[in-house]
Amino acid sequence: MAIERKKVLITIKAPPNPSKKHHETNCCAGIDIHTKKWIRLYPIPFRLLDYNQQFPKYSVISVDCQKPTRDKRIESYKVNQDTIEILSFLGTENKWSQRKNLVLSPLSPSFCKILEDVTIHKSLGIFKPTDMRFQIKKSVQKDEKKYQEAYNQYYLFDKKLKPIEQIPFNFYYNFKCKNLPNCPGHKLMIHD
C-alpha cells in the first residue's frame, strides 16, 4: 500500500487501550483537510508520543499513513507515529466557524443512512439528531489482572506507563434521526 501524507483535523480521540501488541494505543478520527471526508488513524500510542506530538482535539496534524491490509473500513489508515506533526489548532472564535466549516462539510442525512453505508464499509459520519436523551449505566470493569499485565510490559527504553483508571460508568446518547419519521431510534455509547 502506498504511503500518503495526510492533513487531518482531529475531532475524536478514543480513550487509551492497553494491548500486548501495541502496549497502549488510541484510535483517533477526524476530517481529511484535502478530501473533506472522515478518516480514522490507528494506532496512535498517544501517551508515548514525544510531548511536541501530543495533539489536543481540534488540532490539524500532518502524518504519514497508509491503508491497512486487514481493516476494510473505508476511513481507516495505519499511522507512522514518528511522522506526526501538529500544524495548527482551530479554536472556538466566531461561533466555532473554523471547526464548523470542516466538520459539517461531510454531513450525512441521518444515522440511519450511515448504518445503510456499512455495506460499503463506511463507519464514521456526522448527522443532526433529534429527541436526544443522555443515559448513564454502571459499567462492567475489565479483568483487573489482565488489564494490569498489559501495563506491566516494557516499551522502548523501559518506559512504563501508569495504568489508566477504568471508568465505572458507561455514557450513552439515545436519539432519533431528524426529518426521518420511520427512524426506530438509536443508542450510541460515548467513547471519546
Secondary structure as GFF3:
##gff-version 3
##sequence-region A 1 192
A	DSSP	beta_strand	4	13	.	.	.	ID=ss1
A	DSSP	beta_strand	17	19	.	.	.	ID=ss2
A	DSSP	beta_strand	23	32	.	.	.	ID=ss3
A	DSSP	beta_strand	38	44	.	.	.	ID=ss4
A	DSSP	three_ten_helix	46	48	.	.	.	ID=ss5
A	DSSP	three_ten_helix	51	53	.	.	.	ID=ss6
A	DSSP	beta_strand	59	66	.	.	.	ID=ss7
A	DSSP	beta_strand	76	79	.	.	.	ID=ss8
A	DSSP	three_ten_helix	81	83	.	.	.	ID=ss9
A	DSSP	beta_strand	85	89	.	.	.	ID=ss10
A	DSSP	alpha_helix	93	103	.	.	.	ID=ss11
A	DSSP	alpha_helix	111	116	.	.	.	ID=ss12
A	DSSP	three_ten_helix	117	120	.	.	.	ID=ss13
A	DSSP	beta_strand	129	138	.	.	.	ID=ss14
A	DSSP	alpha_helix	144	152	.	.	.	ID=ss15
A	DSSP	three_ten_helix	156	158	.	.	.	ID=ss16
A	DSSP	beta_strand	169	177	.	.	.	ID=ss17
A	DSSP	beta_strand	186	189	.	.	.	ID=ss18
###
